[in-house]
């Protein structure tokens, strides 16, 4: 693991840890970091041993959004260049949903703008008690457009409107009450608590969790009857996996004994 890389990559058993590594810039997003993160996510998801991916930030903050150089580039870029730049971030958000294992954002410090979007794009979010979240884009005349698609799926319409148009920061406790954070852990025990939380995935069926993740997001936009039919199809697929058959067999044999 080279410590001068934009994303640090490490594996501990069934857990892959990806760390945004621009602490001097509060892990602000730029082309290099986004590209490296996509590569790291793809690499982690290809390993059958990996059951969960943990995404965190080096230093004091999770991610402060786009860095100044990226903002300057946006202001001076052509339409085509801006489309390409936006598409790169879109691809990152889509990738997180498409890879087969859960991605957990472990947020300390601030997760702002695109950083808040990156955290909420993950399947689960855990935060330290002192963490802060916010969407301050409107303060510089920017529209939090792509993160809106994610936020709208996590909170109510009126809450999303408030968060996106007022640009204020919120505490981890507020973010949890709004539905953006799953668990809050004490600052002093955060690393150990995160390890315990994600370690539970090592005990579960990788195929079952993967199928569940895919089905959950696939149901977005489906009618009730279509969602039920899709669920029935996945139910059949799950029953035919070797992992399901082996685990059911063990369960039944244990009950007989």
Secondary structure, 3 states (H helix, E strand, C coil): CCCCCCEEEEEECCEEEEEECCHHHCCCECHHHHHHHHHHHHHHHCCCCCCEEEEEECCCCCECCECHHHHHHHHHCCHHHHHHHHHHHHHHHHHHHHCCCEEEEEECCEEECHHHHHHHHCCEEEEECCCEEECCHHHHCCCCHHHHHHHCCCCCHHHHHHHHHHCCEEEHHHHHHHCCCCEEECHHHHHHHHHHHHHHHHHCCHHHHHHHHHHHHHCCCCCHHHHHHHHHHHHHHHHCCHHHHHHHHHHHHHHHC
